[in-house]
């Protein structure tokens, strides 16, 4: 049986190839990058994922770009969901919790404020509390 999945085309830069390949391989993001670069050496016997060189380079670049997402980009994503519910955002976006807290002082509350889904200024004592997270 041969199954061909064609993910390549003129995709928006926000398109996340990572989600498709993670669903196929059940690999973490970093292991996925490593496996793509090495032509998927750890797939089960009889399984293969073959990528043309140009497609492979595009996919690797796309995944690296998604890994390096900054707080402003995350805030735009959060604003696009327009519902300030962390669990729903993580499920729908495919993001991981550690991505939201990467860096110094980042938090879900901070992203909601940047996305203008919460008041710009929090209650007294919020900043010291968020620094503990």
C-alpha positions, 0 to 999 in steps of 0.5 A, a space after each residue: 500500500 502506498 500513501 502519498 501526502 502532499 503538504 507542499 504548496 504556497 503556504 502562509 508563513 504561519 502554516 505549521 508543518 510541524 503539526 502534520 509530521 508530529 501527528 505522523 511520527 509522534 516525535 517531540 519538536 526537537 526530535 522531529 527536526 533531527 529525524 527530518 534532517 536524517 531522513 527519518 531513521 527511526 520509523 517502524 519497519 516498512 514505513 518511509 517518509 521521503 522528502 525532496 531536498 527543496 521541500 525538506 529545506 522548506 519544512 526544516 526552516 518552517 519548524 525552526 521559525 515556529 520554534 523561535 516564535 517571539 512574545 509579539 507573535 504569540 500575542 497575535 496568535 492569542 488575539 486571533 483566538 479571542 478567548 482567554 482560555 489557556 487549555 483551549 488555546 494550547 489545544 487549538 494552536 498546537 503550542 506547548 505550555 513551555 513556549 508561553 513561559 519561555 524567556 524572562 517574565 513571560 506568562 499567559 496573563 502577560 500574553 493576554 495583556 499584550 493581545 488586549 484581552 485583559 486590561 493593560 495594567 494588572 492588579 497590585 501584586 500581580 508582577 511579583 506573583 507572576 515572577 514566581 511562576 
